[in-house]
């Protein structure tokens, strides 16, 4: 069952289906189909060896040199023919759709620009006639004269429609190359549009493989035949979705394997026995397998936040084994096997159960979150931790019993010294020798101060705790909650880097925000309202452009044709032998527009009309809104949502006023942030109630509360000091901090109460030895948890990496505070016992 567990990289899985953004995206897939994304193929001719690297590997290098990519254009056309027959491909776009509309450019110009051009031409002709030499100069010379006049303040600049450079700036769509070519000519891109949504990751993966195989194979054959070497790169929404899923699977596999491997080495180094290491790891592996089986039953798959749960549970679950074995080894040196097991279960078993309850309460608080990722994380953890503890309770005593009956010493530490002691019959005195050496070292001081070194150790612990608190106080104001979305993607992956290059080439995001409308008139209303809002908006521009199908039909055609006819008549007054190239070019364009038939909806290229077609109804429309800013933070997306809210003409029932994946990210951050605070409160309250029930001692309860509060504040401050800030993915570390913080205090306080009551460790040697072993067990338990989270530092996914950072610094800080406080308490309590 565990092996059948899969990973879903779809971020819609992180929110409930009732969330407005999720409902909007589901509606979009039903009404708009697979047109909400595409697969982008990038081709680049390999530059010479001494030129710069290519764009597919180095973000700053886009092509090696300017060259007309004739070979790339031809190859792209060939690919279009090959890829149209691939299963799942609806169409392939090699040329810009607007290229076929360039002949109508003047009809798309604003009326103001046409009148400016007409007035400018009339002025220049009038000036020429006034000088009695009206045909002395052409338009290019006139442009120079106009520029000089403008600089001197005596004239106006040439209008955009007559100035090629200014025309390209104002109407860039009509000045671009017919192909999708980088500005320096270094690479060419074309787009594959699938007939299924990108959420179908199985088909998306197959399509990406098929396209990559065909494109790469053709490029290799060209190179083998002596042609140019062509590099191929894939990006776009489909490729990035597939890469994200593969990345998460790889991260899960690596983190779990590394967690087990590192834990194996660490436990062997600590226990110094392969048998003991096997005894600790076997129940852990069984428990983790049971946990994955439970996840398979509960959800059938993991999301991008629960994908790393295996590594985390390995670290958390190993605590139980470390505490069990450390206590058993301590007791076995003075008790029979059965007595040692019973005493271990009576003390450490109870503490482990209390620790498991604290961690379950901490992670169980996630189950009441509206954030689906938190909810699934909590359900899996609450079911998995008891299964791991159950595996230890079932397997550990049985394994010990079998080993004892076969005469296997599980508690022995191998080594030359131990072998010599065993041969001389001194092996049983090893623990006593260790305790005696520790006690002798502590008592070695001036006369009258038998515990001088222990006192100094207490002072050193106080000083270290003070320095730790000061460092945390400096870092606490620096702690931030990052509300950007970089944690959801791997910006270091080639497909993401290449996607940024394509966006730069296009001058816009490849995925616009969509607004569904009831009719063509509704689309017109949406466009007009957005234009009004853009005009009223103060501050940096938010909207780059707004497109509907009606946008590609010129307005005020009759009036524009009348102005163009007047311009044509004036230009035709110039004699044939006096017409320069610029004049001929403008005259030819004007006459071509006047001769052309009126542009209708059926004349719009299929590539354009397809972007505005609906699957549910031909009469309904779609409006595309391209942002002028990067939608990377909650603040920007909030402003984006406000400018798109309550648009007249928009179809009701689409969640937000518009549909975009950015709104999904916005909902994720808001939900995670809102839930985190009260979940933290519920966790803290539940843990404190559990402490009251288990400790039943007001003094110990207050001591635990103060220790926990100080440990959490230090953990927050240290993370702020090192710049490891919170985000909506790593904020899940907070309940883990709480759970493990209470876990450590339970072990310390329950052990201390048994000692204070005289139930064990009646002499100073046994008292110090008992605390010495406990501090070691707590340290190892925390280190195993840190190792589990630390494997996330190997993840390529930014969110998982940030979780590993926050968890390591937080748990390390909490461990340090607990050990220092315990050292202070031991030093203070040793004098009466001594």
C-alpha positions in Angstrom: 0.0 0.0 0.0 2.8 2.4 0.8 4.4 1.8 -2.6 1.2 2.8 -4.3 1.4 6.3 -2.8 1.9 9.0 -5.4 2.7 12.7 -5.4 0.4 15.4 -6.9 2.3 18.6 -7.7 -1.0 20.5 -8.6 -1.1 23.4 -6.2 -4.9 23.4 -6.3 -4.6 20.4 -4.0 -3.4 22.8 -1.3 -6.8 24.4 -0.9 -10.4 23.0 -0.5 -12.4 22.8 -3.7 -14.8 25.4 -2.2 -12.1 28.1 -2.2 -13.0 30.9 -4.8 -9.8 30.6 -6.7 -10.1 26.8 -7.0 -13.7 27.0 -8.1 -12.7 29.6 -10.7 -9.9 27.4 -12.1 -12.3 24.4 -12.3 -14.8 26.5 -14.1 -12.1 27.7 -16.4 -11.1 24.2 -17.3 -14.7 23.3 -18.1 -15.4 26.4 -20.2 -12.0 27.2 -21.6 -10.3 23.8 -21.8 -6.5 23.3 -22.3 -6.0 26.8 -23.7 -5.0 28.2 -20.3 -1.4 27.0 -20.9 1.0 25.9 -23.5 4.3 24.0 -24.1 7.1 26.2 -25.3 9.9 24.9 -27.4 13.1 27.0 -27.7 15.7 26.5 -30.5 19.2 27.9 -30.5 22.0 27.4 -33.0 25.1 26.5 -31.0 27.5 29.4 -31.0 31.3 29.0 -31.6 33.4 27.7 -28.8 34.8 31.1 -28.0 31.4 32.8 -27.7 29.2 33.1 -24.6 27.2 30.2 -23.1 23.7 29.5 -24.3 20.4 30.5 -22.7 19.4 27.1 -21.7 22.2 26.9 -19.1 23.1 30.5 -18.2 20.3 32.9 -17.6 22.3 36.0 -18.6 23.4 34.7 -22.0 20.7 34.9 -24.6 22.4 33.9 -27.9 26.0 34.3 -28.8 25.7 36.9 -31.6 23.2 38.6 -33.8 22.4 36.4 -36.8 19.4 35.9 -39.1 18.1 32.5 -37.8 17.0 31.4 -41.3 17.8 27.8 -40.4 15.7 28.1 -37.2 12.7 29.5 -39.0 12.8 26.7 -41.5 13.2 24.1 -38.8 10.4 25.5 -36.7 8.0 25.2 -39.7 9.1 21.6 -40.1 8.5 20.9 -36.4 5.0 22.4 -36.7 4.1 19.8 -39.3 5.6 16.9 -37.3 4.0 17.9 -33.9 0.5 18.5 -35.2 0.1 14.7 -35.5 1.2 14.0 -31.9 -1.5 12.7 -29.7 -2.8 15.5 -27.4 -1.7 18.4 -29.6 -4.4 20.7 -30.7 -2.3 23.1 -32.7 1.2 24.5 -33.1 1.9 28.2 -33.3 5.1 29.2 -35.1 4.3 32.7 -36.4 2.8 35.6 -34.6 -0.9 35.7 -35.3 -0.9 39.5 -35.7 1.5 39.2 -38.7 -1.5 38.7 -41.0 -3.1 41.9 -39.7 -0.1 44.2 -40.4 -1.8 45.4 -43.6 -4.6 46.9 -41.4 -2.2 48.7 -39.1 -3.4 52.2 -39.9 -7.0 51.2 -39.0 -5.9 50.1 -35.6 -4.1 53.4 -35.0 -5.8 55.9 -32.7 -7.8 58.6 -34.4 -5.6 61.1 -32.6 -2.5 59.7 -34.2 -4.1 59.8 -37.7 -5.1 63.4 -37.3 -1.6 64.3 -36.0 -0.1 62.7 -39.1 -2.5 64.5 -41.4 -1.8 67.8 -39.8 1.9 67.3 -39.9 1.9 66.5 -43.6 -0.3 69.5 -44.4 2.0 71.7 -42.4 5.1 70.5 -44.2 3.5 70.8 -47.6 2.3 74.3 -46.8 5.7 75.3 -45.7 7.3 74.0 -48.8 4.7 75.8 -51.0 5.4 79.0 -49.1 9.0 78.7 -50.0 8.0 78.3 -53.7 9.8 75.0 -53.7 7.3 72.5 -52.3 9.1 69.4 -53.6 12.6 70.3 -52.5 12.8 67.8 -49.8 11.3 64.4 -49.0 9.8 63.1 -45.8 13.1 61.9 -44.4 14.7 65.4 -44.8 11.5 66.9 -43.5 11.9 64.7 -40.4 15.3 66.1 -39.8 14.0 69.7 -40.2 11.2 68.9 -37.8 13.6 67.5 -35.3 15.8 70.6 -35.6 12.7 72.8 -35.2 11.6 70.9 -32.2 15.0 71.3 -30.5 14.9 75.1 -31.2 11.3 75.2 -30.0 9.9 76.4 -33.3 8.1 73.2 -34.4 6.5 69.8 -33.5 8.1 66.4 -33.7 7.2 63.9 -36.4 4.1 61.9 -35.4 4.4 58.2 -34.5 2.7 57.0 -37.7 5.5 58.7 -39.8 8.4 57.9 -37.5 9.5 54.3 -37.7 11.2 54.2 -34.3 8.4 56.0 -32.4 5.8 53.9 -34.3 7.5 50.7 -33.0 7.4 52.0 -29.5 3.7 52.9 -29.5 2.5 50.0 -31.6 5.1 47.2 -30.9 2.7 44.5 -32.0 3.0 45.6 -35.6 6.7 46.2 -35.5 7.8 42.7 -34.4 9.2 39.9 -36.4 6.7 37.4 -37.9 8.5 34.7 -35.8 9.1 34.6 -32.1 12.7 35.5 -32.2 14.8 37.1 -29.5 15.8 40.7 -30.0 19.4 39.8 -30.7 18.4 36.9 -33.0 20.0 34.4 -30.7 17.1 32.0 -30.3 13.6 31.2 -31.7 10.6 29.9 -29.9 7.3 28.3 -30.9 4.3 27.1 -28.9 2.5 23.8 -28.7 -1.1 24.0 -27.5 -2.4 20.7 -26.0 -6.1 19.7 -26.1 -6.2 18.8 -22.3 -5.6 20.9 -19.2 -2.2 20.9 -17.5 -3.7 19.4 -14.3 -3.7 16.1 -16.2 -0.1 15.4 -15.2 -0.1 11.9 -16.7 -0.9 13.1 -20.2 1.2 16.2 -19.7 4.3 14.1 -18.9 3.7 11.9 -22.0 3.3 14.9 -24.2 6.4 16.6 -22.9 8.4 13.3 -23.5 7.0 13.0 -27.1 7.7 16.6 -28.0 11.2 16.5 -26.6 12.0 13.2 -28.3 10.8 14.5 -31.7 12.5 17.9 -31.5 15.7 16.6 -30.1 15.9 13.7 -32.5 15.4 15.9 -35.5 18.1 18.4 -34.3 20.6 15.5 -33.7 20.0 14.2 -37.2 20.6 17.6 -38.7 23.9 17.9 -36.8 24.9 14.4 -37.8 24.4 15.3 -41.4 26.8 18.2 -41.2 24.2 20.9 -40.4 24.3 23.4 -37.6 24.2 22.1 -34.0 20.9 23.1 -32.4 20.2 23.2 -28.7 16.7 22.5 -27.6 14.9 23.7 -24.5 11.3 23.2 -23.2 9.3 25.4 -20.9 5.8 26.7 -20.4 3.0 25.7 -18.0 2.9 22.0 -19.0 6.7 21.5 -18.8 6.9 23.3 -15.5 4.1 21.2 -14.0 5.9 18.0 -15.0 9.2 19.3 -13.8 7.7 20.2 -10.4 6.2 16.8 -10.0 9.4 15.1 -10.9 11.3 17.4 -8.6 9.1 16.6 -5.7 9.4 12.9 -6.3 13.2 13.2 -6.5 13.3 15.3 -3.4 11.1 12.8 -1.5 13.2 9.9 -2.6 16.5 11.7 -1.8 15.4 13.1 1.5 14.0 9.8 2.8 17.0 7.8 1.7 19.5 10.3 3.0 17.5 10.6 6.3 17.8 6.9 6.8 21.5 6.7 5.7 22.5 9.7 7.9 20.5 8.4 10.8 22.1 5.0 10.5 25.6 6.5 10.6 24.7 8.9 13.4 23.1 6.2 15.6 26.1 3.9 15.0 28.4 6.6 16.1 26.3 7.3 19.2 25.5 3.7 20.1 28.8 2.2 18.9 27.0 -1.0 18.0 25.5 -2.2 14.8 23.2 -4.5 16.8 21.9 -1.5 18.8 21.5 0.6 15.7 19.6 -2.2 14.0 17.4 -2.5 17.1 16.6 1.2 17.0 16.1 1.5 13.2 14.0 -1.6 12.5 10.8 -0.5 14.4 11.3 2.9 12.9 11.3 1.6 9.3 8.3 -0.6 10.0 6.4 2.4 11.5 7.2 4.7 8.6 6.0 2.1 6.1 2.8 1.8 8.2 2.5 5.6 8.1 2.8 5.7 4.3 0.2 3.0 4.1 -2.1 5.1 6.3 -1.5 8.1 4.0 -2.5 5.9 1.0 -5.7 4.9 2.8 -6.5 8.5 3.8 -5.7 10.4 0.7 -4.2 8.2 -2.0 -1.4 10.7 -2.7 0.8 13.3 -1.2 0.8 17.0 -2.0 3.8 19.3 -2.2 3.8 19.9 1.6 3.3 16.3 2.8 5.8 14.9 0.3 8.6 15.4 2.8 6.7 13.8 5.7 8.7 10.6 5.4 12.0 12.3 6.2 10.4 14.3 9.0 8.8 11.3 10.6 12.1 9.3 10.5 13.7 12.1 12.5 10.7 12.4 14.9 10.1 8.7 15.3 13.8 7.9 16.0 13.4 9.8 19.3 11.3 7.0 20.7 14.0 4.4 19.9 16.8 6.5 21.2 15.1 7.1 24.5 14.1 3.4 24.8 17.5 2.1 24.1 19.4 4.7 26.2 17.3 4.0 29.2 17.5 0.2 28.7 21.2 0.3 28.4 21.5 2.4 31.6 19.2 0.0 33.5 20.6 -3.2 32.1 24.0 -2.5 33.7 22.4 -3.0 37.1 19.2 -5.0 36.5 18.2 -8.2 35.0 16.8 -8.1 31.4 13.1 -8.4 32.3 13.4 -5.9 35.2 15.3 -3.5 33.0 12.5 -3.7 30.4 9.7 -3.3 32.9 11.5 -0.3 34.5 12.2 1.2 31.0 8.5 0.9 30.1 7.5 2.4 33.4 9.7 5.4 33.1 10.7 6.0 29.5 7.7 4.3 28.0 5.5 6.7 29.9 7.6 9.7 28.9 7.6 8.5 25.2 3.8 8.2 25.3 3.5 11.7 26.7 6.0 12.9 24.1 3.9 11.2 21.4 0.8 12.8 22.7 2.4 16.2 22.7 3.6 15.9 19.1 0.2 14.5 18.1 -1.5 17.5 19.7 0.9 19.9 18.0 0.5 18.4 14.6 -3.1 17.5 15.1 -4.0 21.2 15.4 -3.3 21.3 11.7 -6.4 19.1 11.1 -8.8 21.9 11.8 -7.2 24.2 9.3 -9.0 25.3 6.2 -5.7 25.1 4.4 -5.9 21.6 2.8 -2.1 21.1 2.9 -2.1 21.7 6.7 -5.1 19.4 7.1 -3.5 16.5 5.2 -0.2 17.0 7.0 -2.0 16.8 10.3 -4.1 13.7 9.5 -1.0 11.8 8.3 1.1 12.8 11.2 -1.6 12.1 13.8 -2.0 8.6 12.3 1.6 8.0 11.7 3.2 8.9 15.1 1.1 6.3 17.1 2.0 3.7 14.4 5.7 4.4 14.9 5.4 4.2 18.7 3.3 1.0 18.4 6.0 -0.5 16.2 8.6 0.2 19.0 6.3 -1.1 21.7 5.8 -4.3 19.8 9.2 -5.0 18.3 11.7 -3.5 20.8 10.9 -5.8 23.8 10.6 -8.8 21.6 14.0 -8.1 20.0 15.6 -7.6 23.4 14.1 -10.9 24.6 15.4 -12.8 21.6 18.8 -11.2 21.9 19.1 -12.0 25.7 18.1 -15.6 25.2 20.8 -16.0 22.6 23.4 -14.4 24.8 23.7 -11.3 22.6 24.8 -8.3 24.6 22.9 -5.3 23.0 24.3 -2.8 25.5 28.0 -3.4 24.9 30.2 -0.7 23.3 32.8 -2.4 21.2 36.4 -1.4 21.1 39.9 -2.6 22.2 39.6 -1.3 25.7 36.2 -3.1 26.2 37.6 -6.3 24.8 40.5 -6.2 27.3 38.1 -5.5 30.1 35.8 -8.3 29.1 38.7 -10.7 29.0 39.8 -9.6 32.5 36.2 -9.7 33.9 36.0 -5.9 34.3 33.4 -5.3 31.7 30.6 -4.9 34.2 32.5 -2.0 35.8 32.5 0.1 32.7 29.6 2.3 33.6 30.7 2.6 37.2 34.2 3.6 36.0 32.6 6.3 33.7 30.5 7.6 36.6 33.5 7.5 39.0 35.7 9.4 36.5 32.9 12.0 36.0 32.4 12.3 39.8 36.1 12.5 40.5 36.5 15.3 37.9 33.6 17.3 39.4 34.9 16.8 43.0 38.5 17.7 42.1 38.7 21.3 43.6 40.0 23.3 46.5 39.5 22.1 50.1 36.0 23.1 51.3 34.6 23.3 47.7 33.9 19.7 46.8 31.6 20.7 43.9 33.6 23.6 42.6 33.7 22.4 39.0 30.0 21.7 39.0 29.4 25.2 40.3 31.6 26.6 37.5 29.7 24.5 35.0 26.5 26.0 36.3 27.9 29.5 35.9 29.1 28.7 32.4 25.6 27.4 31.5 24.1 30.7 32.9 26.5 32.8 30.8 25.8 30.8 27.6 22.0 31.0 28.2 22.4 34.8 28.6 24.4 35.1 25.4 21.8 33.0 23.6 19.0 35.2 24.8 20.8 38.4 23.8 21.4 37.0 20.3 17.8 36.0 20.0 16.7 39.5 21.2 18.8 41.0 18.4 17.3 38.7 15.8 13.6 38.8 16.9 12.8 42.2 15.4 14.4 41.0 12.1 12.1 38.0 11.7 9.7 38.4 8.8 6.8 36.5 7.2 7.5 36.4 3.5 4.4 36.6 1.5 5.9 35.9 -2.0 5.4 32.7 -4.0 9.0 31.7 -4.7 8.6 28.9 -2.2 6.1 27.2 -4.6 8.6 26.9 -7.5 12.2 26.1 -8.1 13.7 29.2 -9.8 16.9 27.3 -10.3 15.3 24.7 -12.6 16.0 25.2 -16.3 12.4 25.3 -17.3 11.7 28.2 -14.9 14.8 30.1 -16.0 13.9 29.6 -19.7 10.4 30.7 -19.0 11.7 34.1 -17.7 13.6 34.5 -21.0 10.5 33.8 -23.0 8.5 36.3 -21.0 11.2 38.9 -21.6 11.1 38.2 -25.3 7.3 38.5 -25.5 7.2 41.5 -23.3 4.4 39.9 -21.2 3.6 36.9 -19.1 2.7 33.8 -21.0 -0.3 33.2 -18.7 -2.8 36.2 -18.5 -5.7 36.6 -16.1 -9.0 35.6 -17.7 -12.4 37.1 -17.3 -15.4 35.1 -18.6 -18.2 37.1 -20.1 -21.8 36.4 -21.0 -21.6 37.8 -24.5 -19.6 39.8 -26.9 -21.2 42.9 -25.5 -20.1 41.9 -22.1 -16.6 41.6 -23.3 -16.8 45.2 -24.6 -18.1 46.4 -21.3 -15.3 44.7 -19.4 -12.7 46.2 -21.7 -14.2 49.7 -21.5 -14.5 49.5 -17.7 -10.9 48.4 -17.3 -9.7 51.2 -19.5 -11.5 53.7 -17.3 -10.0 52.1 -14.1 -6.5 52.2 -15.6 -7.0 55.9 -16.4 -8.1 56.6 -12.8 -5.4 54.5 -11.2 -2.7 56.4 -9.3 0.7 55.0 -8.8 2.7 52.4 -10.7 0.8 50.8 -13.6 -0.9 47.5 -12.9 -2.5 46.6 -16.2 -0.3 46.2 -19.3 -3.0 45.5 -21.9 -6.6 44.2 -22.1 -7.6 42.0 -25.0 -10.9 40.6 -26.3 -11.9 39.3 -29.7 -13.4 42.7 -30.4 -10.0 44.3 -29.7 -8.8 42.8 -33.0 -11.5 44.6 -35.0 -10.7 48.3 -35.6 -13.2 50.9 -34.4 -14.4 54.1 -36.1 -13.4 52.6 -39.4 -15.5 54.9 -41.6 -14.0 58.0 -40.0 -10.4 56.6 -40.1 -10.8 55.7 -43.8 -12.0 59.3 -44.5 -8.9 60.8 -42.9 -6.6 58.2 -44.7 -8.3 59.1 -48.1 -7.5 62.8 -47.4 -3.8 61.9 -46.6 -3.6 59.8 -49.8 -4.9 62.7 -51.9 -2.3 65.0 -50.4 0.5 62.6 -51.0 -0.5 62.0 -54.6 0.0 65.7 -55.3 3.7 65.0 -55.2 5.1 64.4 -58.7 6.5 61.0 -59.5 10.0 62.1 -60.0 10.1 63.9 -56.6 8.8 61.0 -54.4 11.4 59.5 -52.1 11.3 56.1 -50.5 9.6 57.2 -47.3 6.8 59.0 -49.2 6.3 56.0 -51.4 6.2 53.6 -48.5 3.6 55.7 -46.6 1.5 56.2 -49.8 1.6 52.5 -50.6 0.4 51.6 -47.1 -2.4 54.1 -47.1 -3.7 53.0 -50.6 -3.5 49.3 -49.5 -5.7 50.0 -46.5 -8.2 51.9 -48.7 -8.4 49.1 -51.2 -8.7 46.3 -48.7 -12.2 45.0 -47.8 -13.5 45.8 -44.3 -12.0 43.6 -41.6 -14.6 41.2 -40.1 -14.5 38.7 -37.3 -14.1 35.9 -39.8 -10.9 37.5 -41.1 -9.2 37.3 -37.7 -6.6 34.5 -37.7 -7.6 31.2 -36.1 -4.7 31.5 -33.7 -6.2 34.7 -32.3 -9.9 33.6 -32.3 -9.0 30.4 -30.5 -7.8 32.4 -27.5 -11.2 33.9 -27.1 -13.4 30.8 -27.9 -15.4 29.0 -25.2 -16.2 25.3 -25.0 -19.6 25.8 -23.4 -21.0 28.4 -25.7 -20.0 30.2 -28.9 -22.0 33.3 -27.9 -20.0 33.8 -24.7 -16.7 35.6 -24.6 -13.3 35.8 -22.9 -11.2 38.8 -21.9 -7.5 38.5 -21.4 -5.8 40.9 -19.0 -2.0 41.1 -18.9 -0.3 42.5 -15.8 2.3 45.3 -16.0 3.9 44.0 -12.8 5.2 40.7 -11.5 2.4 39.0 -9.5 4.8 37.6 -6.9 3.6 39.0 -3.6 0.3 39.1 -1.8 0.3 42.9 -1.7 0.6 43.2 -5.5 -2.0 40.4 -6.1 -4.4 42.1 -3.7 -4.1 45.3 -5.7 -4.5 43.3 -8.9 -7.7 41.6 -7.5 -9.2 45.0 -6.6 -8.7 46.5 -10.0 -10.4 43.4 -11.6 -13.3 43.1 -9.1 -17.0 43.7 -9.8 -16.6 44.3 -13.6 -19.8 44.9 -15.5 -20.3 42.3 -18.1 -18.3 39.6 -16.3 -20.1 36.2 -16.0 -21.2 35.6 -12.5 -20.2 32.5 -10.5 -16.5 32.4 -11.3 -15.2 32.9 -7.8 -13.2 36.1 -8.1 -14.1 38.7 -10.7 -11.3 37.2 -12.7 -9.6 33.8 -12.9 -5.9 33.4 -12.4 -3.5 31.1 -10.7 -2.1 34.1 -8.9 -5.4 34.3 -7.0 -4.9 30.7 -6.0 -1.5 31.6 -4.5 -3.1 34.6 -2.8 -5.7 32.3 -1.2 -3.0 29.9 -0.1 -1.0 32.6 1.7 -4.0 34.3 3.3 -5.4 30.9 4.5 -2.0 29.7 5.8 -1.3 33.0 7.6 -4.8 33.2 9.2 -4.8 29.6 10.3 -1.3 29.6 11.7 -2.0 32.0 14.5 -5.0 30.3 16.0 -3.6 26.8 15.3 -0.5 27.9 17.3 -2.8 28.9 20.2 -4.8 25.7 20.1 -1.6 23.7 20.1 -0.2 25.6 23.0 -3.4 25.3 25.0 -3.7 21.5 24.3 -0.1 20.9 25.3 -0.5 22.9 28.5 -3.6 20.9 29.5 -1.7 17.7 28.8 1.2 19.0 31.0 -1.3 19.7 33.9 -2.7 16.2 33.7 0.7 14.4 33.5 2.8 16.5 35.8 0.2 17.2 38.5 2.6 19.6 40.1 2.1 23.3 39.8 5.8 24.1 40.3 6.9 21.7 37.6 4.1 23.0 35.3 5.3 26.6 35.7 8.9 25.6 35.2 7.9 23.8 32.0 5.8 26.8 30.8 8.7 29.2 31.4 11.2 26.9 29.7 9.0 26.4 26.7 8.3 30.1 26.3 11.9 31.0 26.5 12.9 28.3 24.1 10.3 29.4 21.5 11.4 33.0 21.7 15.0 32.1 21.3 14.2 29.8 18.3 12.3 32.7 16.7 15.1 35.2 17.4 17.9 32.9 16.1 15.9 32.3 12.8 15.5 36.1 12.5 19.2 36.6 13.2 20.4 34.2 10.5 17.8 35.5 8.0 15.7 32.3 7.9 12.3 33.9 7.6 8.8 32.3 7.7 6.6 31.6 4.8 3.4 29.7 4.3 5.2 26.4 3.8 7.7 26.4 6.7 5.3 27.9 9.2 4.3 24.3 9.8 7.5 24.1 11.8 5.9 26.0 14.7 3.8 23.2 16.0 6.8 20.8 15.6 8.8 23.2 17.8 6.1 23.2 20.4 5.7 19.4 20.4 9.4 18.7 20.7 9.9 21.5 23.2 7.3 20.0 25.5 8.7 16.5 24.7 12.1 17.4 26.0 10.7 19.1 29.1 8.6 16.0 29.9 11.6 13.8 29.9 13.6 16.2 32.1 10.8 16.9 34.6 9.5 13.3 34.8 13.0 12.0 35.4 13.7 14.8 37.9 10.5 14.1 39.9 11.4 10.4 40.2 14.9 11.4 41.5 13.5 14.0 43.8 11.0 11.5 45.3 13.9 9.1 45.9 12.5 6.5 43.5 16.0 6.2 41.9 19.5 7.7 41.9 19.8 8.1 45.6 23.5 8.8 45.6 25.3 11.8 44.0 27.1 9.5 41.5 23.8 7.9 40.3 22.1 11.3 40.3 24.7 12.8 38.0 25.0 9.7 35.9 21.2 9.6 35.4 21.1 13.2 34.3 24.1 12.7 32.1 22.4 9.8 30.3 19.2 11.8 30.0 20.9 14.8 28.5 22.6 12.6 26.0 19.4 10.9 25.0 17.6 14.2 24.6 20.4 15.6 22.5 20.5 12.5 20.3 16.7 12.6 20.0 16.8 16.3 18.9 19.7 15.7 16.5 17.8 12.8 14.8 14.8 15.2 14.3 17.2 17.9 13.0 18.7 15.3 10.7 15.3 14.4 9.3 14.5 18.0 8.6 18.1 18.7 7.5 17.7 16.4 4.6 15.3 18.9 3.1 18.3 21.2 2.5 19.1 18.8 -0.4 15.7 19.6 -1.9 15.6 21.7 -5.1 12.1 22.9 -4.1 12.5 26.3 -2.5 9.7 25.7 0.0 11.1 22.4 1.3 14.6 24.0 1.6 13.2 26.9 3.7 11.4 24.4 5.9 14.6 22.6 6.6 16.4 25.9 7.4 13.7 27.0 9.9 13.4 23.6 11.5 17.1 23.1 12.0 17.8 26.6 13.6 14.6 26.4 15.6 15.1 22.9 17.0 18.8 23.6 17.7 17.9 26.7 19.7 15.2 24.8 21.7 17.7 22.0 22.4 20.3 24.5 23.6 17.9 26.2 25.9 16.6 22.9 27.4 20.2 21.6 28.0 21.4 24.8 29.5 18.4 25.0 31.9 18.8 21.4 32.8 22.5 22.0 33.5 21.7 24.9 35.8 19.1 22.9 37.7 21.5 19.9 38.1 24.2 22.2 39.4 21.7 23.8 41.9 20.2 20.5 43.1 23.5 18.7 43.5 24.6 20.4 46.7 21.8 19.1 49.0 22.2 15.6 47.5 26.0 15.7 47.9 
